[in-house]
Amino acid sequence: MIDRLYRQHQALVDQFLRFAMVGLCGTGMQYFCLWLGTALLGASAVHASAVGYVFGSLVNYWLNYLFTFKSEKSHLDAASRYYTVVGIGWCINTGLMKLFVDVLLWPKWPAQLLTTGIGLLWNFGGSRWWAFRHRTASPRGD
């Protein structure tokens, strides 16, 4: 029993680490858009971060589908669920950036770092336990 729990825990940790590695690609895209938007295009940090989140999610979907979760779901099912999770994550990201930067007057980079950490937890949970969740056979064989 303890061995089984250890293996389940280790599998969860391994999957979270793969998710975080994949997330670095999307985060890089988001941070690039934040820099580009604010430094060169004159956009607000909130708007540049929001646009970057969308671009990063496109990269992350494919890598998570193939590498992190090794999904066998149809793209219609997986992507529709994944983008529901990501859509809520986008609202969390944009809302927190608005709060931290525009209301609390934090600098954009510390605000984005904290927001990224919160988003990582939300997106992993939603992706693992809903978007890419494998169907398991019921004990009755349904």
C-alpha positions in Angstrom: 0.0 0.0 0.0 2.7 2.5 1.0 4.7 1.5 -2.1 1.7 2.2 -4.3 1.2 5.6 -2.7 4.8 6.4 -3.2 4.7 5.5 -6.9 1.5 7.6 -7.3 3.2 10.5 -5.6 6.3 10.2 -7.7 4.3 10.0 -10.9 2.4 13.2 -9.9 5.7 15.0 -9.1 7.3 13.8 -12.4 4.2 15.0 -14.3 4.3 18.4 -12.6 8.0 18.8 -13.4 7.3 18.0 -17.1 4.3 20.5 -17.0 6.6 23.1 -15.5 9.3 22.5 -18.2 6.7 22.8 -20.9 5.4 25.9 -19.2 8.8 27.6 -19.5 8.2 27.7 -23.3 4.9 29.4 -22.9 6.2 31.6 -20.2 9.1 32.7 -22.3 6.6 33.7 -25.0 4.4 35.6 -22.5 7.4 37.4 -21.0 8.7 38.3 -24.5 5.3 39.8 -25.4 5.3 41.7 -22.1 8.8 43.1 -22.8 8.0 43.8 -26.5 4.6 45.3 -25.8 5.7 47.6 -23.0 9.2 48.5 -24.2 8.7 48.9 -27.9 5.0 49.2 -28.6 3.9 51.3 -25.7 1.2 48.9 -24.5 0.2 48.6 -20.9 1.7 45.7 -18.9 -1.8 44.3 -18.4 -2.5 44.2 -22.1 0.9 42.9 -23.2 0.8 40.2 -20.6 -2.7 39.2 -21.7 -1.7 38.9 -25.3 1.5 36.9 -24.3 -0.6 34.5 -22.3 -2.7 33.6 -25.4 0.4 33.0 -27.5 2.1 31.0 -24.8 -1.0 28.8 -24.4 -0.8 27.7 -28.1 2.7 26.4 -27.6 1.8 24.8 -24.3 -1.2 22.9 -25.6 0.8 20.9 -28.1 3.6 20.2 -25.8 1.3 19.2 -22.9 -0.8 17.0 -25.2 2.2 15.1 -26.6 4.8 15.2 -23.8 3.3 16.0 -20.4 0.1 14.0 -20.5 0.7 11.8 -23.5 -3.0 12.2 -24.3 -5.0 9.8 -26.5 -8.0 12.0 -26.4 -9.3 13.6 -29.5 -8.1 17.2 -30.0 -11.7 18.3 -30.0 -12.2 17.0 -26.5 -8.7 17.8 -25.1 -8.4 21.3 -26.7 -11.9 22.4 -25.7 -11.3 21.4 -22.1 -7.7 22.7 -22.1 -8.8 26.1 -23.4 -11.6 26.3 -20.9 -8.9 25.9 -18.1 -6.6 28.3 -19.9 -9.4 30.8 -20.4 -10.1 30.9 -16.7 -6.3 31.1 -16.2 -6.2 34.0 -18.6 -8.8 35.8 -16.4 -6.8 35.0 -13.3 -3.5 36.3 -15.0 -5.1 39.5 -16.3 -7.0 40.2 -13.2 -4.0 39.8 -11.0 -1.8 41.9 -13.2 -4.5 44.6 -13.1 -4.6 44.4 -9.3 -0.8 44.3 -8.8 0.3 46.8 -11.4 -2.6 49.3 -11.8 -4.0 49.2 -8.3 -1.2 48.2 -5.9 1.4 49.9 -8.2 3.9 47.0 -8.2 6.6 46.9 -10.9 5.5 44.7 -13.8 8.1 42.0 -13.4 7.5 41.0 -9.8 3.8 41.2 -10.5 4.2 38.9 -13.5 6.4 36.4 -11.6 3.8 36.0 -8.8 1.0 35.8 -11.3 2.9 33.1 -13.2 3.3 31.0 -10.1 -0.4 31.2 -9.3 -1.3 30.4 -12.9 1.0 27.4 -13.0 -0.8 25.8 -10.1 -4.2 26.5 -11.6 -3.3 25.3 -15.1 -1.6 22.1 -13.9 -4.6 21.2 -11.7 -7.1 21.9 -14.4 -5.1 20.1 -17.1 -4.3 17.0 -15.0 -7.6 16.4 -13.4 -9.9 17.6 -16.1 -8.6 18.6 -19.6 -6.2 15.7 -20.2 -7.7 13.2 -17.7 -7.7 9.7 -19.0 -11.0 7.9 -18.7 -10.8 5.0 -16.3 -12.9 1.9 -16.4 -15.4 1.6 -13.7 -15.2 -1.4 -11.3 -18.4 -2.7 -13.0 -16.7 -2.6 -16.4 -18.9 0.3 -17.8 
